[in-house]
Amino acid sequence: MSLPTINTQRQLRAIKALFENTRVSSFEVQTKAGVLNAPELIASLRKLGWEIICIRETMKDRDGHKCRPGYYFLTDSSRLQANEVIKGQESDALNVDPLAKKPTN
């Protein structure tokens, strides 16, 4: 099985947020990944092969107006892939000399 790629730290933070939570709101993606346009970040991840579903829920905002915020989550297969990618990122970080930015192996 080929793993989808991650090209930026923002994408990695978004995948980690999606992996660590059952569902993540658009606002949470913005906050956790450090972006202003969560849908654009999610679209870039989908283009890289990540299977991310968006469910829209109808609710009322604090002023009583109807709204439909989106909540993102990974499919089961992408959740397994995210686990592998995150483990790989963590092991890579352990093998890097922080001063030299080179693998210690």
C-alpha positions in Angstrom: 0.0 0.0 0.0 1.4 3.4 -1.0 1.1 6.1 1.5 -0.3 9.5 0.5 2.3 12.2 0.8 2.6 15.3 2.9 4.4 18.3 1.5 4.1 21.0 4.2 4.1 21.3 8.0 0.6 22.7 7.8 -0.6 19.5 6.0 1.1 17.4 8.6 -0.5 19.3 11.5 -3.9 18.9 9.8 -3.4 15.2 9.3 -2.4 14.9 13.0 -5.5 16.8 14.1 -7.7 14.6 11.9 -6.0 11.5 13.2 -6.2 12.5 16.9 -9.9 13.5 16.8 -13.0 11.7 15.7 -14.0 14.8 13.7 -12.6 18.3 13.3 -14.4 21.5 12.5 -13.2 23.8 9.8 -12.3 26.3 12.6 -10.3 23.7 14.4 -8.4 22.8 11.2 -7.6 26.5 10.8 -6.4 26.8 14.4 -4.5 23.5 14.7 -2.9 23.7 11.2 -2.2 27.4 11.3 -4.1 28.3 8.1 -6.9 30.8 7.3 -8.5 28.7 4.5 -9.2 25.2 5.9 -11.2 24.0 2.8 -8.2 24.8 0.6 -5.8 22.9 2.9 -8.2 19.9 2.9 -8.5 20.1 -0.9 -4.7 20.0 -1.2 -4.6 16.9 1.0 -7.3 15.2 -1.1 -5.2 15.9 -4.2 -2.3 14.1 -2.5 -4.4 11.0 -2.0 -5.9 11.5 1.5 -9.5 10.4 1.9 -11.2 13.1 3.9 -14.9 13.3 4.3 -16.9 16.5 5.2 -20.2 16.3 6.9 -22.3 19.4 7.2 -24.6 19.8 10.1 -27.5 22.2 10.3 -27.6 24.2 13.5 -28.3 27.8 14.7 -25.5 30.2 15.5 -25.5 32.4 18.6 -27.8 34.9 16.9 -30.4 32.2 16.0 -29.5 32.1 12.3 -29.4 28.8 10.6 -25.9 27.7 9.5 -24.2 24.6 8.2 -20.7 24.2 9.6 -18.5 21.4 8.2 -16.8 18.7 10.1 -13.9 16.7 8.6 -12.8 13.2 9.3 -10.5 10.6 7.8 -11.8 7.4 6.3 -10.7 4.2 8.0 -8.1 3.5 5.4 -6.7 7.1 5.6 -6.7 6.8 9.4 -4.4 3.8 9.1 -2.2 5.6 6.6 -2.0 8.7 8.9 -0.8 6.5 11.7 2.1 5.2 9.6 3.0 8.7 8.3 2.9 10.2 11.8 5.0 7.3 13.2 7.5 7.9 10.3 7.6 11.6 11.0 8.3 11.0 14.7 11.1 8.5 14.0 12.6 10.9 11.5 12.6 13.6 14.1 14.4 11.4 16.6 17.2 10.7 14.1 18.0 14.3 13.3 20.6 16.4 15.1 18.7 19.6 15.8 21.8 21.7 15.3 23.0 20.0 12.1 19.6 19.3 10.6 21.1 16.0 9.3 20.2 12.4 10.2 22.4 11.0 13.0 22.6 7.6 11.4 
